[in-house]
Protein backbone atom coordinates (compact mmCIF):
# COMPACT_ATOMS: atom_id res chain seq x y z
CA UNK A 1 0.00 0.00 0.00
CA UNK A 2 1.37 3.38 -1.02
CA UNK A 3 0.51 5.95 1.67
CA UNK A 4 1.20 8.84 -0.72
CA UNK A 5 -1.56 7.60 -3.03
CA UNK A 6 -3.91 7.17 -0.06
CA UNK A 7 -3.04 10.72 1.05
CA UNK A 8 -3.74 12.11 -2.44
CA UNK A 9 -7.08 10.32 -2.66
CA UNK A 10 -8.44 10.75 0.87
CA UNK A 11 -6.77 13.66 2.64
CA UNK A 12 -9.22 16.36 1.52
CA UNK A 13 -12.30 14.31 2.45
CA UNK A 14 -10.73 13.28 5.74
CA UNK A 15 -9.86 16.89 6.55
CA UNK A 16 -13.44 17.98 5.83
CA UNK A 17 -14.72 15.15 8.04
CA UNK A 18 -12.50 16.37 10.87
CA UNK A 19 -13.29 20.06 10.28
CA UNK A 20 -16.99 19.24 10.60
CA UNK A 21 -16.23 18.17 14.15
CA UNK A 22 -13.43 20.52 15.23
CA UNK A 23 -13.87 24.27 14.89
CA UNK A 24 -10.17 25.18 14.90
CA UNK A 25 -8.75 24.53 11.41
CA UNK A 26 -5.18 24.17 12.74
CA UNK A 27 -6.27 21.51 15.22
CA UNK A 28 -8.17 19.76 12.44
CA UNK A 29 -5.04 19.61 10.31
CA UNK A 30 -3.03 18.29 13.27
CA UNK A 31 -5.60 15.56 13.80
CA UNK A 32 -5.43 14.67 10.11
CA UNK A 33 -1.66 14.34 10.37
CA UNK A 34 -2.07 12.09 13.42
CA UNK A 35 -4.50 9.88 11.49
CA UNK A 36 -1.96 9.37 8.71
CA UNK A 37 0.85 8.77 11.20
CA UNK A 38 -1.31 6.00 12.66
CA UNK A 39 -1.81 4.66 9.14
CA UNK A 40 1.96 4.58 8.59
CA UNK A 41 2.49 2.84 11.92
CA UNK A 42 -0.17 0.21 11.24
CA UNK A 43 -0.02 -0.52 7.50
CA UNK A 44 1.43 -3.96 8.14
CA UNK A 45 -1.54 -4.86 10.36
CA UNK A 46 -4.18 -4.00 7.75
CA UNK A 47 -5.22 -7.28 6.17
CA UNK A 48 -7.93 -6.11 3.77
CA UNK A 49 -7.13 -2.93 1.84
CA UNK A 50 -10.79 -2.55 0.87
CA UNK A 51 -11.41 -1.70 4.53
CA UNK A 52 -8.79 1.08 4.56
CA UNK A 53 -11.16 4.02 4.12
CA UNK A 54 -13.66 2.94 6.82
CA UNK A 55 -10.70 2.22 9.12
CA UNK A 56 -9.29 5.71 8.51
CA UNK A 57 -12.65 7.34 9.27
CA UNK A 58 -12.90 5.36 12.51
CA UNK A 59 -9.35 6.45 13.44
CA UNK A 60 -10.29 10.06 12.62
CA UNK A 61 -13.47 9.81 14.70
CA UNK A 62 -11.56 8.40 17.65
CA UNK A 63 -8.85 11.04 17.25
CA UNK A 64 -11.48 13.79 17.44
CA UNK A 65 -12.89 12.23 20.60
CA UNK A 66 -9.38 12.06 22.06
CA UNK A 67 -8.85 15.71 21.11
CA UNK A 68 -11.88 16.77 23.14
CA UNK A 69 -10.95 14.51 26.03
CA UNK A 70 -7.55 16.17 26.21
CA UNK A 71 -9.08 19.60 25.94
CA UNK A 72 -11.54 18.84 28.75
CA UNK A 73 -13.61 21.94 28.13
CA UNK A 74 -15.48 20.19 25.31
CA UNK A 75 -15.99 23.21 23.11
CA UNK A 76 -17.85 21.38 20.32
CA UNK A 77 -19.44 24.64 19.22
CA UNK A 78 -22.05 23.70 21.76
CA UNK A 79 -23.57 27.15 21.59
CA UNK A 80 -25.78 25.60 18.93
CA UNK A 81 -27.28 23.33 21.59
CA UNK A 82 -29.76 26.17 22.15
CA UNK A 83 -31.73 24.54 19.37
CA UNK A 84 -32.69 21.69 21.71
CA UNK A 85 -35.73 23.67 22.82
CA UNK A 86 -37.35 26.05 20.37
CA UNK A 87 -36.56 29.67 21.12
CA UNK A 88 -39.58 31.91 20.67
CA UNK A 89 -38.18 35.42 20.47
CA UNK A 90 -41.33 37.40 21.14
CA UNK A 91 -41.94 35.49 24.34
CA UNK A 92 -39.72 36.16 27.33
CA UNK A 93 -37.98 32.92 28.24
CA UNK A 94 -34.73 31.64 29.67
CA UNK A 95 -33.84 29.00 27.09
CA UNK A 96 -30.42 30.52 26.42
CA UNK A 97 -29.53 30.45 30.11
CA UNK A 98 -30.67 26.83 30.38
CA UNK A 99 -28.61 26.01 27.28
CA UNK A 100 -25.56 27.54 28.98
CA UNK A 101 -26.14 25.13 31.87
CA UNK A 102 -26.34 22.25 29.40
CA UNK A 103 -22.96 23.25 28.01
CA UNK A 104 -21.34 22.68 31.41
CA UNK A 105 -23.06 19.30 31.75
CA UNK A 106 -22.07 17.86 28.36
CA UNK A 107 -18.64 16.64 29.53
CA UNK A 108 -20.43 14.35 31.97
CA UNK A 109 -22.04 12.37 29.14
CA UNK A 110 -20.35 9.24 27.88
CA UNK A 111 -18.92 9.70 24.36
CA UNK A 112 -21.27 6.96 23.13
CA UNK A 113 -24.18 9.28 23.96
CA UNK A 114 -22.51 12.64 23.43
CA UNK A 115 -21.47 12.11 19.83
CA UNK A 116 -24.93 11.11 18.48
CA UNK A 117 -26.53 13.97 20.46
CA UNK A 118 -24.16 16.56 19.01
CA UNK A 119 -24.41 15.13 15.49
CA UNK A 120 -28.20 15.31 15.69
CA UNK A 121 -28.81 18.64 17.43
CA UNK A 122 -25.70 20.63 16.63
CA UNK A 123 -24.90 19.46 13.12
CA UNK A 124 -28.45 18.50 12.06
CA UNK A 125 -27.68 14.96 10.98
CA UNK A 126 -30.59 12.58 10.46
CA UNK A 127 -30.60 9.37 12.45
CA UNK A 128 -29.87 7.37 9.30
CA UNK A 129 -26.74 9.46 8.72
CA UNK A 130 -25.66 9.12 12.35
CA UNK A 131 -26.22 5.38 12.21
CA UNK A 132 -24.09 5.07 9.09
CA UNK A 133 -21.27 7.24 10.48
CA UNK A 134 -21.10 5.47 13.83
CA UNK A 135 -21.83 1.95 12.68
CA UNK A 136 -25.19 1.77 14.48
CA UNK A 137 -28.72 0.92 13.50
CA UNK A 138 -31.15 3.81 13.10
CA UNK A 139 -32.89 2.60 16.22
CA UNK A 140 -29.55 2.57 18.05
CA UNK A 141 -28.92 6.17 17.01
CA UNK A 142 -32.35 7.27 18.25
CA UNK A 143 -31.85 5.39 21.51
CA UNK A 144 -28.48 7.01 22.19
CA UNK A 145 -29.82 10.50 21.51
CA UNK A 146 -32.83 9.79 23.71
CA UNK A 147 -30.62 8.51 26.54
CA UNK A 148 -28.33 11.54 26.27
CA UNK A 149 -31.34 13.86 26.49
CA UNK A 150 -32.65 11.94 29.48
CA UNK A 151 -29.29 12.19 31.26
CA UNK A 152 -29.10 15.93 30.57
CA UNK A 153 -32.70 16.41 31.74
CA UNK A 154 -31.94 14.52 34.96
CA UNK A 155 -28.75 16.55 35.52
CA UNK A 156 -30.68 19.79 35.03
CA UNK A 157 -33.42 18.52 37.35
CA UNK A 158 -30.87 17.78 40.07
CA UNK A 159 -29.47 21.28 39.70
CA UNK A 160 -32.56 23.48 39.37
CA UNK A 161 -36.36 23.57 39.48
CA UNK A 162 -37.77 24.71 36.13
CA UNK A 163 -41.07 26.20 35.03
CA UNK A 164 -42.08 25.83 31.39
CA UNK A 165 -44.65 27.56 29.20
CA UNK A 166 -47.07 25.76 26.87
CA UNK A 167 -44.38 25.64 24.16
CA UNK A 168 -41.77 24.01 26.38
CA UNK A 169 -39.75 27.20 26.86
CA UNK A 170 -38.11 27.83 30.20
CA UNK A 171 -39.87 30.79 31.82
CA UNK A 172 -38.34 30.52 35.28
CA UNK A 173 -35.86 28.44 37.22
CA UNK A 174 -34.51 28.32 40.73
CA UNK A 175 -31.26 26.61 41.72
CA UNK A 176 -31.80 23.91 44.33
CA UNK A 177 -30.27 24.73 47.68
CA UNK A 178 -28.29 21.51 48.10
CA UNK A 179 -27.25 21.18 44.45
CA UNK A 180 -23.64 21.47 43.34
CA UNK A 181 -24.28 23.03 39.95
CA UNK A 182 -21.70 24.31 37.56
CA UNK A 183 -24.14 26.73 35.95
Beta strands, then each sheet from edge to edge (+ up, - down):
strand 1: 160-164
strand 2: 170-175
sheet 1: 1+ 2-
end
